Amino acid sequence: MADEENRENRVISLGEVDSLKVSIKFGAGKLDLISGEEDVFKGNFQYDKSILKPNIRYEILGKTGILTLSQSIKKDLNLSFPHKNIWNLKLPSGVPLQLYINTTTYSGDIDLTNLQIENFYLNSGASQT
């Protein structure tokens, strides 16, 4: 029996931070990333398998916010696609960012316009951006 479609919306106010470190670990699916409000992260997540549920963690260490977005998929898992796995992310435009993206197979847009990028790392498998 197929899992039903799940939708989650997350809004995280950054609090009193001088910078933000964002780590994104995304499996296969569609990933869109753009700039958003000055000091707020917004994410819209759609998925149809419970194992595709995003893990979202935010903490503040000193004056640095640390946002971690990941999925609990194991590399040896035999997950045949197509399954719905869509992340629409809006990163805050008002703070300097260190952005680390690690993906396997995805399509989508990563638009860094209006973001204050200090460091950017992209590790991607077979992808279309």
VENURHU-V669522 format. One line per field, one symbol per residue. psi: psi as a letter, one per 40 degrees, with the letter a starting at -180 (. if undefined). burial: I if it has 24 or more other C-alpha atoms within 12 Angstrom, else O. A space follows every 10 residues. Layout:
# VENURHU-V669522
psi->???
burial->???
This chain:
# VENURHU-V669522
psi->hiiihihhhh hhhdagieih hhhhhhbiah hhhiiaidfh hhhhhhiehd eehihhhhih hbehihhhhi ifhidehghi ihihghhhhh iheeihihhh hhichiiahh heheighdih hhhibhih.
burial->OOOOOOOOOI OIIIIOIOII IIIIIIIIII IIIIIIOIII IIIIIIIIIO OIIIIIOIOO OOOOIIIIII IOOOOOOOOO OOOIIIIIII IIIIIIIIII IIIIOIIOOI OIOOIIIOOO OOOOOOOOO
